[in-house]
Amino acid sequence: MEGADAVTATILEVRNLHLRRGDRRVLTGATFTVARAGIVALMGPSGSGKTTILRAIAGLERFDEGTIGIEGVTLKGGAKPSGAVLRNVRRQVGLVFQFHHLFDHLSTMRNVTLAPVHVLGTSAAAAETHARDLLRALGVEHRASALPRELSGGEAQRVAIARALAVDPPLLMMDEPTASLDPSRRNELGELLARLSGQNRTILVSTHDEDFARRWATVILRVEDGAIAE
Amino acid sequence: MEADPGDPNKVTGFDVEIAELLAHGLNRTPRFLFVPYASIDQAIERGTADVGLSGVEDTPARRAAMATTIPYYAFREVLAVRDADAGRLRGLAALGGRRVGTLGGTIAFEILLRAERRYGLQAVSYDDDVHPYSDLLLGRLDAVLLDNVLAERRRRTMPGITVQPDAVAVSHYVGVLAARSASLRDAANEVLRAAMRDGTLERIFRKWNVWNDDQPALYNRLLAREPVPPVSGLDETIGVAAISRWEAVRKYLPSLVKAAGVTLILSCVSMAVAVVLGVLIASGRVYGNGVTRLALTGYVELMRGTPILLQLFVIYYGLVAVVRLPAFLAALVGLALNYAAYESEIYRGALEAVPLGQLEAARTLGLTERQVLRLVRGPQAFRLALAPMTNDFVALLKDSSLVSVLTVVELTKQTQIFATNLGSWVIPGTLCAAMYLVMSLPLGAVARRLEERWKAPTP
């Protein structure tokens, strides 16, 4: 790597995020940076603001104050981001929701190929080949033609990961990924995330699963009352 | 007869005075009920009123099925044309390829149906006796065939109409009673004969400017108890009442099938337009700015809050100063605009029922809002909308019968024409119902199959 292509050590920089909903202070100055590569866990009890932070990074949640910088794109508090900024953010960030939100009307395969075809302009055939590779790597290739409602919880999660990876985001975020998994499945997921993380991909998970975070995360950030505790 | 311009709650006309004359002679108090002209016989038969009057025509079918009084007025069926055509369009033979209007279910309509086959003109049926003349002046028709009383009345009030002097046929007005009221009818006949003798009828008709030499000739024959044929000037017997029921079915079936085709085409095309407009309105109401949303909400409430019949009248007759739509197109536009409002509400509800998580998942993948709508929200909403849409299409299929008020002959109108000529609703009604079911039942099956297919994974 050299010149303009030089890769910085930091992939995500969150500064002083504040968010109020009515009387409730959801975020109270959350500040942290995420270094490139590795698995970062946002730990904290439910209601502490973990999910809101992930949603803000993905451009789904407006915030009152602060900034979020991802790979040279900045989201600012208090203003509605432009469509161009949001598009750029979403090229950098993938989000796997706690309840997956797979597209109900599309097969597994179409869930995974939708964004490559319509956002990246990949040909349908190339997108399908790539999707098949991803599904195979995640162990759900045999479910390619199933509809989301026909998948088990673990399968749906893997398809949702494949869908997020299909557009190859440098930062992959997962919201409470272990919530619906039994203990043996949690370790499988940890191994999977360890495999996926590397120089080209950083993983940020929110979780309140202490064991999972201790075992698999390279960095643990603790969220308390809407801010990062030291 | 028509409403008194000075007091719209009162009816005036020579038929009102004849009714008063009859009531007085029979020692009764007249009470007036309004019944659609084409349904007078059926209303009398079921007992809505005892006597039907108001330009009720003397036909063989009516004489056979009902108890009719002796004729009290002789009329001539005459052609009315625009002044400019007066020299050219003198008779039915000159009207090949042209549109000629009249009142549905009348002798004049039967004459026009025959002339359709013989001269290639196009008969257009109306539910009232004013709009044929206004449409004549607008150029929607080239001639109107109605009796001389109606023609003269319109000629006086609407400049630009010429009434041709030659009679196409001659018939009479009668009073109509139920077959079981033959004795009341006989009493009414005596009241009429007395009024012919003592000049009461002449006084009434003179007062209304419709007295002419045809009347004394008719009265003399009636007072001499000579038989008076119902219609003259028409070679064959009127209507289908003279032939057997099955023969009548055979004769009318092709026109019913054709009318069902009109219903089907009208429904399918207007539904297609309504779906497209409905999608646009719903998208505008979900995604548009404040002004757009307000305007579209206003449109939807206006279309849902006023009768479709009123909307059809406004589009066809009310907007002639702005746009002069042909009847079928006006019907199509009216149905489509009305149903677009209902469809848009279905789609709006369906769009709003798609879970936010689905939309956020699409957004985080980088899809634009337009792509989210086209690829995720729209397809999911459409599945939700399918069942209520099918329901609406069946409703539209039936609501399409309302367009007969714009002179479009669709299945219900054709059935009514059939029933009027046959003097019974049993066979025409059954056939009509069967045809509507044949059209609507498969829709449910198609919708169910589509729903099944969408449950299967998209390859």
Interface residues (C-beta under 8 A of the other chain):
Chain A: A58 G59 L60 G83 L86 R87 R90 R91 V93 G94 L95 F97 F99 H101 L102 F103 D104 H105 L106 S107 T108 R110 L114 A115 H118 V119 S145 A146 L147 R163 A164 V167
Chain B: P355 G357 Q358 E360 A361 A362 R363 T364 L365 G366 L367 T368 Q371 L375 V376 P379 Q380 R383 W454 K455 P457 T458 P459
